[in-house]
Amino acid sequence: MWRRQFQYLVFVSVAVVALVWGAVTAFGDDSGSILKQLENIKVITSTVPANGDINPYGIVEVQHTVGKLQRGHILISNFNNSSNQQGTGTTIVDVAPDGSITTFAQIDATNLPCPGGVGLTTALTVLRSGWVIVGSLPTSDGTSATAQAGCLIVLDNSGNVVETFTDPRINGPWDMTSMDSEEGAHLFVTNVLNGTVPANGAVVNQGTILRIDLALFQAQKPAIESITEIGSGFAERTDPAALVIGPTGVGLSPACAEEDDDGCVLYVADSLNNRIAAIRNPLRRRGSAGTGLTVSTGGSLNDPLGLTVAPNGHILVVNGNDGFITEITPRGRQLAKVLLDNTGGPPPGNGTLFGVTFDPLRGVLFVDDGSNTLNSLN
């Protein structure tokens, strides 16, 4: 009997080790640091458009030339108006590779079917078909007390608003990433207003991650096919300096582009818990993964906000409480950190970093909402 029990325990132990190792190795390789090869920080241009909007939040690189959208250009959304009121910015600017800036869109809140109006957030993406989608978390006076649910705003490739996406589950869309084809698209959106305003600064664990599946038809605007809550229970609260703090940066692992269910991961910057979370199988998940698996926590992380995933699978995340960017492997190892901004504070760089993306030729591109600039680390 004892021998059978021993053999059973050995079998179970080996199976558990195999399962754990399989989960770990699916996350990728630890080698080849990106940040250790980059050392020059450069200011590319101001992000302030003609109407004076400030506080750049969202950043996305255009991958396909369609209409006014030109491959290699950078779109940036502004969260504040010229009076520095949060949740009132209405512009998306277009930055060319030579640093020249134009206004891609200035959104008029008048008669716009978006609860509360317009306050453009970090939730900004461009589909290959030329549709631009941006999140709105609006206020009437720049304070969290007046924050409303907002919406997702869809613009055509000339910067004209064509529709808005509203739903009780779209409640304070804060950041977003996407994956699309010619027939459809998946939007992954963080939401930070579920219960936060009534809590008046207290932490509530109601932040969500939505997958919004879109149908795309030639010459027709996108249409929502389904909305699935794939993440829930994230910590969030209002904040007088940042308006609201909650799950922010999101990024997909490279395996998602190949629709590899086992290797596809959605990474989430869980700001208040100072960690990077992973939601497995985000493309086909039918229910919530809760707050996901912890990939990395503590160390160089200090209120992780903007997040992007490099082609090698490494996670690049900027901090809200200081001016550092940290590189993390899919296994959770923090490989390197670089100080991007040492102004302001205390501490230096506090409250200046938000949206970030990576270009293999130009390095790390990031917005600095302290100086209202687009910058590079190369």
Summary of the structure (lengths in Angstrom):
residues: 378
radius of gyration: 20.4
end to end distance: 64.4
largest distance: 81.5
contacts: 1437
relative contact order: 0.14
helix: 10%
strand: 44%
